[in-house]
Amino acid sequence: MIKKLSLISLFTLLPASYYYAQTTVFAYLKDAEGKPVEQASVDLKGAGNDAKADKIGYFQFTDLMPGHYQIMVTKPNFETKVFEFDVTSDEKRKDLGVITLYSALNGADQGLAIIEDSGESDGGGAQQTATVGLLQSSQDVFNRMASFDLGPYWFRPRGIDSRTGENMINGVSMAAADNGDVDFSTWGGLNEITRYPEIAANHAPSEYAFGGTTGVFYKNTRASEYRKGSQLTYSLTNRNYTNRLSYRFSSGMNKNGWAFTGMIARRWAQEGIQDGTAYDAYSGYLGIEKKFSDSHTMTLNAIGSKYARSSSSPSTQEVYDFRGVHYNSYWGWQNGDKRNERVKRGFQPMIQLQDFWKINKNSQLWTSVSYQFGKEYSSRLDWYRANNPSPTYYRNLPSYWLNYTNPSPEQAANIGITRDWWTNDDQSHTQINWDNLYNANRNVEYNALLGGRRAAYYLVDDVKDDKVWNVSTHYTYNFTDTSRFILNLSYQNYRSEQYREVNDLLGADFALNMDPFASNTNAGSVWGKFNTRESDTDVAKREGDKIGYSYIFRRQEFKINPAFKFSTGKFDVFISGLFGYTTNSREGLFQHYLYESSYGKGADQNFWNAGVKGQVTYKINGRNFLVYNGAYFSQSPFLNDIYFNTRVSGVTTPGIKNVVVDANDLSYVISTPIVKLRLTGYLVNTQNETSVQRYFAQGVKLTNLTESGDQAPVQDGAFITQVLAGANKRNMGIELGAQVKVTPTLTASGLLSLGQYTYTNNPTVYFASDAVGTFRELDGNGNIVSRSYTNMGEATLKNYRQGGTPQEAYTLGLRYSSPKYWWLGATWNYFGHSFLDPSPVTRTARFYTNPNTPGVPYDQVTDEELARVLTPTKLPSAFFFNVNAGKSWLIGKYYVLVSASVNNILNNRNYITGGFEQTRNVNYIDYANDYDSGNMVFAPKYWYNQGRSYFVNLQFRF
C-alpha cells in the first residue's frame, strides 16, 4: 500500500516539476577565430551551480526556474565574461547562441561579450534581448582604441569635458561635488579589482544611472565574482611610477555561503619620467560577501589608497628650448636630495554595504550604503613680501631683459647672466634653491611681540577634509523576457572642510596670516588680515595651523532615474528619465578683511534637474544595426562654479544656471566574426557652462568709484578671480572604428575621429580682485552700487575653437595572435587640429579700451590688429608608433603572463598635450608690445609629451 501511494505521489508531482523547473539553457563558447573554447568554467550566479564547456565549447544548465540569471565565464588566457539572461515559464529550451571569448593577452578588452544568434532559439528572444546589452555594456572597437591607443596622448572623444560623465563603484557616484572631477587616486593601483566596468558610452542611456555626455562606467566589486585563487603581479615602467607590486586572493563562494576577496598593491618611484617627481602609494581592498539564500546576498567592501605623488610644471617654449621637455620647475636640491614643492598626499577610504535581493522571478532590488572620509593635502610654496622663488619667474629668464629697448649696463649684464644660468643648467638658479629660502628666513628680524622670526618663505598645504554619505537603490522588474522597467534612486550628503595650513616654516618660527599685497598693514588694524576675528598676536601661525582661508562646503543631492527597455520586432528601445534636486551652501570660518560675506553660512543655493535619454536600435539583420542615441537634460553647477571666489567670499556667480545639454548621434554598426565596425555622426550642444580661474594679473587697469563718485585707479597687479559665465559650446563630428580579421591570426584595426569643437556665443567675464574686495560702480540707472566683482563685459569667443584635446585623430593597427598564446601588435597614431583655450579677458572690450578715454579704443586698435595679436594658439600636429607584445603559459594549474608595451617608440618629443594662454598683461598696449618683441615674456605655457615610455607586466596566477 505504501509503495502504491509513493508511486501515485511520484507521478502526481512529476507534471508540476516538469512545468516549473524543466528549462534548459545552453550556449557555445568560441574564441575570436571561431574555434571552440573547451574546459572553461561557467558559474551560474545566485544558484550555486557551475559547468564546464566540453570539447566543442558547449555547456548547459538544466532545471532552471523562471527568473533573471547571470553567468560568469572564466578560463586562463581569456578575459572573464559576465552575461545576464531571463528564463520565462513558457520556455523549455533557451539558446544563448555563441559567446565569443577574447584573449586576455591584449589588455584592452573591457568585458566585451558578443552574443550571436544561432537561429535555434525559441522565438528568437535571446538575440532580441541581447542586442541592447551588446551595445550598452561593451566597449566597441572605436572606444577600445580611443582608450588604449589615444588616451595616453590626452585624446578626449568628442572633446567633451569628463565632468559630464558618471563613474560609479557599487552603485555610488565617485564624482566630487565641489568640482565634478573623479579622483582615481582613491582606488589607484587596484587594477584587478576595478577592471571590466559595464559601460554606456557617451550620452547613451544606462541601466544604472542617468549619466551625462561622457558615459556611465559602472563597477560592482562583489567578492564572489572574482576568479578563485591567487594572483601576483609585478610591473616595471618609466611613467609616473617605476614599480608596481600587487597580490589578490579570492576564495570563491564556499558551501556555507561566504566569499572573500582581498588585494594589496604598492606603486613607487624615486623619480618618474618627469624630473623631480617621486611617487609612493599603498592600496588595499577587502570584499566580504554572504549568501543567505538563492535570492538574498549582502556584501561589505572597503577600498582605499594612501598616496604621495609629486607634480610637474608647465613652462613656456623658451624654458623648454633651454632644458627639454622633462624639465620641471617645482623641485630643487636639499641636502643632496631632490625636493618638490608640489606634492599631493591623501587617504580617503570608502566603506560600502550592498544588499542584493531577488524579490521574485521578475524583480530584484540592489541597495547600497557608502561612506567616504579622509583628507587630501596639496603642498606649494608661499611667501610674504619676498621675491617669487620660482626659477621660471619671468625676471629669471633672458626674455625679460632682452625686451628693454635701451638697457642700462646692469640690465644688459642680466641678459648674459640669466642666459648662462639656463644654457649651463646652473641648478642653483634653474631649480628651486631651498638653501636660499632657509637663509632668507634666518635673516628676518626677530619679532619680540610674536616670539620669533617671521617666515619670508614657507610651505603650505591646501587641505580637503571630506565626509561623504551615499545611499542608492537599483530596482528592476521584467514584464516579459523582452521588456524591463528600471528605477534608480540616489541620495548624497557631501561635507567638505577646505582650508590652508602651514606645512613647513623652512627654519622660521611663524608665518603671518596676512595678505602681503594689502596696501597697508598697520598694527592694531584689521586691514590685511585673512581673518579679522583674530587678535594681533594670533596672526602668527605655526606648523599645522590654518592660514589664508577656511570654509565648509555642503551639498545634498537627490536623483530619481526611471527607465524602460523593450524589444518589438526589429527594434530595441531604451528610454531613461531624470528628476533631480541639489541644495548647496558655503560656511566661512575666516572673516577676510576685504569680503564681508566671507564669514558665516550663506543662503542655500538650490537647483532642479530634469532630463530624458533615448536609444533606438534597428536590427537590419543579426549582424547589421542602426543605433540612435538622443539626450536632453540639465545638470546642476558644481560648488566651485556656484561661488565666485570660494576661498574668501560667499558671493555667488552672477546669473549662475544649470548646464543644459542637447546631444544626438546616429551609428551604423557591423558585428560579424570577420568585421566589427561603428560609424557615427554626432552633435552635442552645451549651454550655460561656467568656468573659474585664479591667477596674478598685471595691467588690468581697473578703476573704482570713491564714495563721492569720483573715478580712482585700482592697484595695478593683484591676484584675480576670473569667472566665464554662460558659455555655450558645440561639439560635432564623425567617428569611425573598424576591426577586420585578415587571417585567423592577423587582425587589422583603424580609427578616425574628425571633430569641430567651438564656442557658439560670447559669454560674460567677471573679475574679483584681491586688491579691491568691493567694487563701487554705476548701475543702469546711474546709482552707485557695491559688489564683490566687476563686469568685464562679453568675451568675443564665438567660433573660437575649444582647447584641451585634438579635434582630429587617426589610428591604424596590426596585431598577430599566435595559436601558441603569444602576440605582437603595433599601431600608428596621428593627432591634429589641437588648440589652447582662448583667454577670455583678452577678448573683451576692456582689453583694447583706453582707460584714459572710456569707451574709446587705443589708437592702434583695428579689427585686423586684434585678429593678429589674438590669433588662436594652434598646437603642432604629431604622429606616434606604439608596439606591444606578450606571451602566456599554462603549466598545470599555474598561469604565467608576460606582456610589454612601448608608447612613442620613435621618441617624438614635439607633441604638446595641453597648456594655457598666460593672462598677465590684460591690456592691448602691454600685450602687443610683449607679443611683437620676439622674446615674449608671457607666452603660453605648455605641457609636452614626455617621450618614449614603456610598461612591462609579469603576472602569476595560482
Secondary structure, DSSP 4 states (H G I P E B T S, - for coil): -HHHHHHHHHHHHHHHHHHHH-EEEEEEEEETTS-B--S-EEEEETTTEEEE--TTSEEEEEEEPSEEEEEEEE-TTB--EEEEEEE-TT-SEEEEEEEEEPBGGGS---S---EE--S-SGGGHHHHHHHHHHHHHS--HHHHHIIIIIGGGT--GGG--GGGSEEEETTEE-B-TTT--B-GGGGTT-HHHH-S-EEE-TT---SS----SS-EEEE---GGGSPSEEEEEEEEESSS-SEEEEEEEE----TTSEEEEEEEEEEEESS-SSTT--EEEEEEEEEEEEEEETTEEEEEEEEEEEEEEE----EEHHHHHHH-TT--TTEEEETTEEEES-EEEEE--EEEEEEEEE-SSSEEEEEEEEEEEEEEEEEEEEESSS----TTSGGGSHHHHHT-SS--HHHHHHHHHHHHHHHTT-HHHHS--HHHHHHHHHTSPEETTTTEEBPSEEEEEEEEEEEEEEEEEEEEEEEETTEEEEEEEEEEEEEEEEEEEEEE-TT-SBEE-B-TTSS---TT--TTBS-TTS-TTTTEE-TT-EEEEEEEEEEEEEEEEEEEEEEETTEEEEEEEEEEEEEEEEEESS--SS-GGGSEE---EEEEEEEEEEEEEEESSSSEEEEEEEEEEEEPPPHHHHBTTTTT--PBPTT---EEEEEEEEEEEEE-SSEEEEEEEEEEEEEEEEEEEEEEEB----EEE-TTS-EEE--SSEEEEEEEEEEEEEEEEEEEEEEEESSSSEEEEEEEEEEEEEE-S--EEEEEETTTSSEEEE-TTS-EEEESSEEEEE---TTPBP-SS-SEEEEEEEEEE-TTSEEEEEEEEEEE-EEPPPPSGGGSHHHHB-TTSTT-B-TT--HHHHHHHT---EEPPEEEEEEEEEEEEEETTEEEEEEEEEESTT-----EEEEE----B-SHHHHHHHHTSSS-TT--EEEE----EEEEEEEEE-
